[in-house]
C-alpha cells in the first residue's frame, strides 16, 4: 500500500459572526476502527491524529491570527479489557497543542479532554 493511502486532508472555510473568516487545512491519519485496547481514534470518526494550520482574517481591519497545532485523540481500555469488546470500558483522551501567532503576541495553548469510565 502507498504511504499516502493512510492520510486524509480536510479543508474548511468559515464566515464567523464576529466578522472574520477562518481558513483551515488539516492533515490526519485514518481513525483506528479496530477492537484494540489502545488506539488512536477520533470520537467523530473522521480523522485520527492530525496536524493543522488555521488562518483567521478579520474583515473589519483587526489583526490576523495564525495557528499551527496537533490533535491527538486516544482510546484506552481501562476495565474488562480481556472480555468481549462490547463489555469493555474505554477512556477517551483528546489532546490539542497549538502555537498561536499574531502580530502582537505568540501563545502556546494546550487542552486535554477526558470522556469515559474511570472507577477508583
C-alpha distance (Angstrom), angle and dihedral (degrees) to the residues before:
residue distance angle dihedral
X1 . . .
X2 3.75 . .
X3 3.82 116.5 .
X4 3.80 90.8 -125.7
X5 3.82 90.2 60.8
X6 3.82 88.6 76.2
X7 3.82 96.5 55.4
X8 3.79 131.6 78.8
X9 3.80 127.8 -162.5
X10 3.78 122.1 -150.1
X11 3.80 127.9 -174.8
X12 3.78 129.2 -175.5
X13 3.78 140.4 175.3
X14 3.80 123.9 -163.4
X15 3.78 131.9 -173.1
X16 3.78 102.7 -150.5
X17 3.78 128.0 -151.3
X18 3.82 89.5 -119.7
X19 3.81 89.8 67.8
X20 3.79 99.6 -101.1
X21 3.78 136.0 115.9
X22 3.80 118.0 -132.1
X23 3.82 118.6 -159.7
X24 3.80 121.7 -171.9
X25 3.80 136.5 -174.5
X26 3.82 115.9 -171.0
X27 3.82 127.8 -177.4
X28 3.78 116.8 -169.8
X29 3.75 146.7 156.4
X30 3.76 125.7 -104.9
X31 3.79 112.2 -88.9
X32 3.79 114.7 -105.5
X33 3.80 106.8 -111.5
X34 3.79 95.6 177.8
X35 3.78 124.4 115.6
X36 3.82 92.2 -112.8
X37 3.80 121.4 143.0
X38 3.81 90.9 -127.5
X39 3.79 122.3 34.3
X40 3.80 143.8 150.9
X41 3.78 103.4 -118.8
X42 3.76 141.6 151.3
X43 3.78 119.1 -126.7
X44 3.82 88.8 -139.7
X45 3.82 89.8 49.5
X46 3.80 96.9 -129.9
X47 3.81 106.0 103.0
X48 3.77 137.5 6.9
X49 3.80 119.0 -150.2
X50 3.81 110.8 -9.2
X51 3.77 144.3 179.6
X52 3.77 120.2 -147.7
X53 3.78 145.0 -174.1
X54 3.80 122.0 -153.7
X55 3.78 129.3 -172.8
X56 3.78 122.3 -169.8
X57 3.80 118.9 -163.1
X58 3.80 116.1 -167.4
X59 3.81 109.8 -144.3
X60 3.81 94.8 -157.9
X61 3.79 92.0 61.9
X62 3.81 100.6 -91.8
X63 3.76 123.9 143.6
X64 3.82 117.8 -71.7
X65 3.80 118.6 -120.7
X66 3.81 129.3 -149.9
X67 3.79 125.4 -165.9
X68 3.81 130.7 -170.4
X69 3.79 118.0 -174.5
X70 3.76 152.5 148.7
X71 3.81 127.8 -130.6
X72 3.81 120.0 -157.9
X73 3.82 117.4 -175.3
X74 3.82 115.1 -174.2
X75 3.80 133.9 -172.5
X76 3.81 115.3 -157.3
X77 3.79 126.5 -178.7
X78 3.82 108.9 -131.8
X79 3.81 104.3 171.1
X80 3.83 138.3 25.4
X81 3.81 89.5 9.7
X82 3.81 94.8 157.3
X83 3.81 94.0 52.9
X84 3.78 132.2 80.0
X85 3.80 114.2 -50.0
X86 3.82 92.9 -115.9
X87 3.84 90.4 56.9
X88 3.81 96.6 51.4
X89 3.79 123.4 106.0
X90 3.78 115.9 -137.5
X91 3.76 134.3 -163.6
X92 3.81 116.7 -150.1
X93 3.81 116.9 -153.2
X94 3.78 116.9 -171.7
X95 3.79 114.9 -171.8
X96 3.78 129.2 -176.5
X97 3.80 126.4 -174.7
X98 3.79 121.7 -179.9
X99 3.78 144.9 166.8
X100 3.81 113.6 -138.4
X101 3.80 117.7 -160.9
X102 3.80 128.0 -171.7
X103 3.81 130.2 160.0
X104 3.81 89.7 -96.1
X105 3.83 105.7 35.2
X106 3.77 146.8 20.0
X107 3.81 118.0 -149.7
X108 3.78 134.8 -176.7
X109 3.80 111.4 -148.7
X110 3.75 130.3 -173.6
X111 3.76 138.0 174.7
X112 3.78 136.8 179.6
X113 3.80 122.2 -164.9
X114 3.78 125.1 -170.4
X115 3.79 127.3 -159.6
X116 3.77 127.6 171.1
X117 3.79 142.0 44.2
X118 3.77 123.0 -24.2
X119 3.80 113.2 166.5
X120 3.82 118.2 179.8
